[in-house]
Amino acid sequence: MAEQRAITNLQDIRETKLGTYANEPPLVSKDFKLEAADSADYSRRFVFELLQNADDEMPEDSDKPRKVRFELRGDSLLVANTGRPFDAADLDAITTLTQTTKGDEGDEATIGHKGRGFTSILDITSNPAIFSQNGGGLLAAEFDREKTRDVIEKKLRKEGVETDGEIDNVPLMSIPFPSEPGTRVSELLKTGYSTVFRLPLKDENQERIFETIESTFKEQVTRETVALLPKTDRVEFAVGNRQRVWEKTRRDWRGKTAASVIGIERRGDLDPDTPEEISEELISFAREYDVPDRSFAGIDSAILDDIGKLRLSVAFRLEDDDNTSPLISTSRNINLDGGSMTSQRWMRSPLKSSYHHVSDVLNVSVSPASARR
């Protein structure tokens, strides 16, 4: 029964979208252009967007592991997480670029700013699929541009809508189709992951795409990226038989100012040119503020109207070094029809030139010396 409900939900989403296109055919081209523009805006950020989206879905407190796993094997990338399962409402949201489920029912869990960040995956794939085990059964959906073009043309002909021949430009992520999880996706779901994204690499430039993803795992996902994710405790990257694991712990800072001490470990043989293991601690301060009426912390003023709260975090390494540099994270909550989302960015500043400014912004009463062992 649950499996049938999942299939029915998929059909409902598809039929609703096709009906919308039949009633307003220019929307096909409009959605194609919106999707292309959003994909360009988020180009080369797909790893970070998937990490952030997964973190948004993690529970605030949980006895279960809060983790994300990336597997790059052969001609595909699998991304699994243990956050809130992906459901029909989420699927509907990412097919509609003006829709989101972020913040439903007072929950700050998020899928994307109007589904926009998710389009970053179009950098690497033309046939993404989503698999998620939830109360409605196994949601199993994929996207395919050729199938989308076929069903749109068929629907328009059925409704007597003139198409002037073949529709060339159709969005990829507008209409979901049933999909089969396959062996490895099923294994991940059985081992405790709630959602798995399967992203077959594009045939064109597949070797270059593979190398770019591997390089991102090795060089661009850093201590800062993982340490300042608010909820995720473990991030795994696997390339073939090699892997890198980031794991972190949190404890309260015993000082006058509210803060957290983040212990972070990295281990694995993903990159033979770096140490297999590193371990260190950071002290992190975080505050939330109303968004200022001007550009702030590198956030473009053009999007400030969409921002509700700004979360600013600064982390100092706990080490005996007078030249310690803080790791600064700005996180913005986007208000969308009563809901919200979170998005992060990081920057680095020299301690001596930035500390007083940062401490003023955060109202942090701690000296640089007290942030060392």
C-alpha positions as CSV (number, residue, x, y, z in Angstrom):
1,M,0.0,0.0,0.0
2,A,2.8,2.4,0.9
3,E,4.6,1.7,-2.4
4,Q,1.4,2.4,-4.3
5,R,0.9,5.7,-2.5
6,A,4.5,6.7,-3.6
7,I,3.7,5.8,-7.2
8,T,0.4,7.7,-7.1
9,N,2.1,10.8,-5.7
10,L,4.6,10.7,-8.6
11,Q,1.8,10.4,-11.1
12,D,-0.1,13.3,-9.5
13,I,2.9,15.6,-9.7
14,R,3.5,14.7,-13.3
15,E,-0.1,15.1,-14.4
16,T,-0.4,18.4,-12.5
17,K,2.7,19.8,-14.2
18,L,1.6,18.6,-17.6
19,G,-1.8,20.2,-17.1
20,T,-0.2,23.5,-16.2
21,Y,1.9,23.3,-19.5
22,A,-1.2,22.5,-21.5
23,N,-3.0,25.5,-20.0
24,E,0.0,27.9,-20.5
25,P,2.4,26.5,-23.1
26,P,4.9,29.4,-22.9
27,L,5.7,28.1,-19.4
28,V,7.7,25.3,-21.0
29,S,10.2,27.8,-22.4
30,K,10.1,30.0,-19.3
31,D,10.9,27.1,-17.0
32,F,13.8,26.0,-19.3
33,K,15.3,29.5,-19.1
34,L,14.8,29.7,-15.3
35,E,16.5,26.3,-14.9
36,A,19.4,27.3,-17.1
37,A,19.9,30.6,-15.3
38,D,19.8,29.0,-11.8
39,S,22.2,26.2,-12.9
40,A,24.6,28.9,-14.1
41,D,24.2,30.8,-10.8
42,Y,25.2,27.7,-8.8
43,S,27.7,26.3,-11.2
44,R,30.5,24.3,-9.7
45,R,28.9,24.4,-6.2
46,F,27.0,21.1,-6.4
47,V,29.0,19.4,-3.6
48,F,28.5,22.3,-1.3
49,E,24.9,22.7,-2.1
50,L,24.2,18.9,-1.5
51,L,26.2,19.1,1.8
52,Q,24.2,22.2,3.0
53,N,20.9,20.8,1.9
54,A,21.6,17.5,3.8
55,D,22.7,19.4,6.9
56,D,19.5,21.5,6.8
57,E,17.5,18.2,6.9
58,M,19.4,16.8,10.0
59,P,17.6,16.8,13.3
60,E,18.8,19.3,16.0
61,D,19.4,16.4,18.4
62,S,19.5,12.8,17.6
63,D,20.9,9.5,18.9
64,K,21.3,8.3,15.3
65,P,24.3,9.3,13.2
66,R,23.9,12.6,11.3
67,K,26.1,11.9,8.3
68,V,26.5,12.5,4.6
69,R,28.3,10.1,2.2
70,F,29.5,10.9,-1.4
71,E,30.5,7.9,-3.5
72,L,32.2,8.5,-6.9
73,R,32.4,5.2,-8.7
74,G,32.7,4.5,-12.4
75,D,30.3,6.7,-14.3
76,S,28.2,8.0,-11.4
77,L,28.1,9.9,-8.1
78,L,25.9,8.7,-5.3
79,V,25.1,11.1,-2.4
80,A,23.4,9.7,0.7
81,N,22.3,11.3,3.9
82,T,20.5,10.4,7.2
83,G,18.4,13.6,7.4
84,R,14.7,14.0,7.1
85,P,13.4,11.7,4.2
86,F,12.6,13.3,0.9
87,D,8.9,13.2,0.3
88,A,6.3,14.0,-2.4
89,A,6.1,17.6,-1.3
90,D,9.9,18.0,-1.7
91,L,9.8,16.4,-5.1
92,D,7.0,18.7,-6.1
93,A,9.0,21.7,-4.9
94,I,12.2,21.0,-6.9
95,T,10.1,20.6,-10.1
96,T,8.7,24.1,-9.6
97,L,11.3,26.9,-9.4
98,T,8.9,29.2,-7.5
99,Q,8.2,26.7,-4.8
100,T,9.9,25.4,-1.6
101,T,9.1,23.2,1.4
102,K,11.7,24.9,3.5
103,G,10.3,25.7,7.0
104,D,7.0,23.9,6.7
105,E,5.1,23.7,10.0
106,G,7.7,25.7,11.8
107,D,10.5,23.4,10.9
108,E,13.6,25.0,9.6
109,A,14.4,21.9,7.5
110,T,15.1,22.9,3.9
111,I,15.4,21.7,0.3
112,G,16.5,24.8,-1.5
113,H,15.8,28.5,-2.1
114,K,12.8,27.8,-4.4
115,G,14.6,24.6,-5.5
116,R,17.4,26.7,-7.0
117,G,20.5,25.3,-5.3
118,F,19.5,21.7,-6.4
119,T,20.0,22.7,-10.0
120,S,23.7,22.9,-9.3
121,I,23.8,19.1,-10.1
122,L,23.1,19.9,-13.7
123,D,26.8,20.7,-14.0
124,I,27.5,17.0,-13.9
125,T,24.4,15.0,-14.8
126,S,21.6,14.8,-17.3
127,N,19.6,12.0,-15.6
128,P,19.4,12.7,-11.8
129,A,17.4,10.3,-9.6
130,I,16.1,10.6,-6.1
131,F,15.4,7.6,-3.8
132,S,14.0,8.1,-0.3
133,Q,12.4,5.8,2.2
134,N,9.6,7.5,4.1
135,G,6.2,6.9,5.6
136,G,4.7,6.9,2.1
137,G,6.9,4.1,0.9
138,L,10.0,4.3,-1.3
139,L,10.0,7.5,-3.3
140,A,11.9,6.6,-6.5
141,A,12.0,9.3,-9.2
142,E,14.3,10.3,-12.0
143,F,14.5,13.1,-14.5
144,D,15.1,12.7,-18.3
145,R,14.9,15.5,-20.8
146,E,13.9,13.3,-23.8
147,K,11.1,11.7,-21.8
148,T,10.0,15.1,-20.7
149,R,9.9,16.4,-24.2
150,D,7.9,13.4,-25.4
151,V,5.2,13.6,-22.6
152,I,4.8,17.4,-23.0
153,E,4.3,17.1,-26.8
154,K,1.8,14.2,-26.3
155,K,-0.1,16.3,-23.7
156,L,-0.3,19.4,-25.9
157,R,-1.4,17.4,-28.9
158,K,-4.1,15.7,-26.8
159,E,-5.4,19.1,-25.7
160,G,-5.3,20.4,-29.2
161,V,-2.6,22.9,-28.5
162,E,-0.5,24.0,-31.5
163,T,3.2,23.4,-30.9
164,D,4.6,24.5,-34.2
165,G,6.5,21.3,-34.5
166,E,8.9,19.8,-32.0
167,I,9.5,21.5,-28.7
168,D,13.3,22.0,-28.5
169,N,13.9,23.6,-25.2
170,V,12.3,21.8,-22.2
171,P,13.5,21.9,-18.6
172,L,15.1,18.7,-17.2
173,M,13.8,19.0,-13.6
174,S,10.1,19.7,-14.2
175,I,8.5,16.3,-14.6
176,P,9.5,13.2,-12.6
177,F,9.4,9.6,-13.9
178,P,9.5,6.3,-12.0
179,S,12.9,4.8,-11.4
180,E,14.6,1.7,-10.0
181,P,17.2,2.1,-7.3
182,G,19.6,-0.6,-8.3
183,T,21.9,-2.6,-6.0
184,R,24.1,0.0,-4.5
185,V,21.4,2.5,-3.8
186,S,19.3,-0.2,-2.1
187,E,22.3,-1.2,0.0
188,L,22.8,2.4,1.2
189,L,19.1,2.7,2.1
190,K,19.2,-0.5,4.1
191,T,22.3,0.6,6.1
192,G,20.4,3.6,7.6
193,Y,20.6,6.3,5.0
194,S,17.2,7.9,4.4
195,T,17.8,9.6,1.0
196,V,20.1,8.8,-1.9
197,F,20.7,10.9,-5.0
198,R,22.0,9.0,-8.0
199,L,23.8,11.3,-10.4
200,P,25.1,9.5,-13.6
201,L,27.9,11.6,-15.0
202,K,27.3,13.3,-18.4
203,D,28.6,11.3,-21.3
204,E,30.4,14.3,-22.8
205,N,33.5,15.2,-20.9
206,Q,32.9,12.4,-18.4
207,E,36.6,12.0,-17.5
208,R,37.0,15.7,-16.9
209,I,33.8,15.7,-14.7
210,F,35.1,12.8,-12.7
211,E,38.5,14.5,-12.1
212,T,36.7,17.8,-11.1
213,I,34.6,16.0,-8.5
214,E,37.6,14.1,-7.1
215,S,39.6,17.3,-6.9
216,T,36.7,19.0,-5.0
217,F,36.7,16.2,-2.5
218,K,40.4,16.5,-2.0
219,E,41.1,20.2,-2.1
220,Q,37.9,22.3,-1.7
221,V,36.0,20.5,1.0
222,T,38.1,21.7,3.9
223,R,38.1,21.7,7.7
224,E,36.1,25.0,7.5
225,T,33.4,23.4,5.3
226,V,32.8,20.5,7.7
227,A,33.4,22.2,11.0
228,L,30.9,25.0,10.5
229,L,28.0,22.8,9.2
230,P,25.6,23.3,12.1
231,K,24.3,19.8,12.6
232,T,26.2,17.2,10.5
233,D,28.6,15.0,12.5
234,R,30.2,13.0,9.8
235,V,31.0,13.5,6.1
236,E,32.5,10.7,3.9
237,F,34.0,10.9,0.5
238,A,34.8,7.7,-1.5
239,V,36.5,7.5,-4.8
240,G,36.7,3.8,-5.9
241,N,38.3,2.0,-3.0
242,R,39.8,5.1,-1.5
243,Q,38.0,7.4,1.0
244,R,38.3,10.4,3.3
245,V,36.2,10.7,6.5
246,W,35.6,13.9,8.3
247,E,34.2,13.4,11.8
248,K,33.5,16.0,14.5
249,T,32.3,16.4,18.1
250,R,30.8,19.3,20.0
251,R,30.9,20.4,23.6
252,D,30.1,23.6,25.4
253,W,32.8,26.2,25.9
254,R,33.3,26.9,29.6
255,G,33.6,30.6,29.5
256,K,31.7,33.8,30.0
257,T,30.5,33.9,26.4
258,A,28.3,31.2,24.9
259,A,30.3,29.1,22.5
260,S,31.0,25.6,21.3
261,V,34.3,23.6,21.1
262,I,34.4,21.6,17.9
263,G,36.7,18.7,17.7
264,I,37.4,17.6,14.1
265,E,39.2,14.6,12.7
266,R,40.1,13.8,9.1
267,R,41.4,10.3,8.2
268,G,41.6,8.2,5.1
269,D,43.7,7.5,2.0
270,L,41.8,9.6,-0.6
271,D,44.9,11.8,-1.3
272,P,48.3,10.1,-1.0
273,D,50.0,13.6,-0.8
274,T,48.3,14.6,2.4
275,P,48.6,13.0,5.9
276,E,46.1,10.2,6.5
277,E,45.1,11.6,9.8
278,I,44.7,15.1,11.3
279,S,43.0,16.2,14.5
280,E,42.4,19.6,16.0
281,E,39.9,21.7,18.0
282,L,38.2,24.9,17.2
283,I,36.1,27.3,19.4
284,S,33.1,28.6,17.6
285,F,30.9,31.6,18.5
286,A,27.6,32.2,16.7
287,R,25.0,35.0,16.8
288,E,21.8,35.8,14.8
289,Y,21.0,39.3,13.6
290,D,18.4,41.1,11.6
291,V,19.8,41.6,8.1
292,P,21.3,45.1,7.6
293,D,20.0,47.3,4.9
294,R,23.2,47.1,2.9
295,S,25.6,44.5,1.5
296,F,27.1,42.5,4.3
297,A,29.8,39.8,4.5
298,G,29.9,39.4,0.8
299,I,26.2,38.8,0.4
300,D,24.9,40.7,-2.6
301,S,22.5,43.5,-1.7
302,A,20.2,42.4,-4.5
303,I,19.1,39.4,-2.4
304,L,18.9,41.0,1.0
305,D,15.2,41.6,0.6
306,D,14.7,37.8,0.8
307,I,16.8,37.3,3.9
308,G,15.2,37.2,7.3
309,K,18.0,36.5,9.8
310,L,21.8,36.5,9.4
311,R,23.7,33.9,11.4
312,L,27.3,34.8,11.8
313,S,29.9,32.3,13.2
314,V,33.5,32.8,13.9
315,A,35.8,29.9,14.9
316,F,39.4,30.0,16.3
317,R,41.8,27.2,16.3
318,L,42.7,26.1,19.8
319,E,46.5,26.3,19.5
320,D,49.5,28.2,20.8
321,D,50.0,30.6,17.9
322,D,49.8,34.3,18.1
323,N,49.0,34.4,14.3
324,T,45.9,32.3,14.6
325,S,43.4,33.2,11.9
326,P,39.6,33.0,12.6
327,L,37.4,31.0,10.3
328,I,34.3,33.1,9.8
329,S,31.0,31.7,8.6
330,T,28.0,33.8,7.6
331,S,24.8,31.9,7.4
332,R,21.6,33.5,6.1
333,N,18.0,32.4,6.8
334,I,15.8,33.1,3.8
335,N,12.1,33.8,4.4
336,L,9.9,32.1,1.9
337,D,6.1,32.3,2.4
338,G,6.5,31.8,6.1
339,G,9.2,29.2,5.8
340,S,13.0,29.6,5.9
341,M,16.2,28.2,4.5
342,T,19.9,28.4,5.5
343,S,22.8,29.1,3.3
344,Q,26.5,29.4,4.3
345,R,29.6,30.9,3.0
346,W,33.1,31.1,4.5
347,M,35.9,33.7,4.5
348,R,39.3,34.0,6.2
349,S,40.8,37.1,7.8
350,P,44.0,37.8,9.7
351,L,43.3,37.8,13.5
352,K,44.9,41.0,14.4
353,S,43.2,43.1,11.7
354,S,39.8,41.5,12.0
355,Y,39.4,40.4,15.6
356,H,38.1,43.7,17.1
357,H,35.6,44.1,14.3
358,V,34.4,40.5,14.6
359,S,34.1,40.8,18.4
360,D,32.1,43.9,18.0
361,V,29.7,42.2,15.6
362,L,29.3,39.1,17.8
363,N,29.6,40.9,21.2
364,V,32.2,38.2,22.1
365,S,34.0,39.0,25.3
366,V,37.1,36.8,24.8
367,S,40.6,37.8,24.1
368,P,42.8,36.1,21.4
369,A,44.9,34.6,24.1
370,S,42.0,32.8,25.7
371,A,41.3,31.0,22.5
372,R,44.5,29.2,22.8
373,R,45.3,26.2,24.9
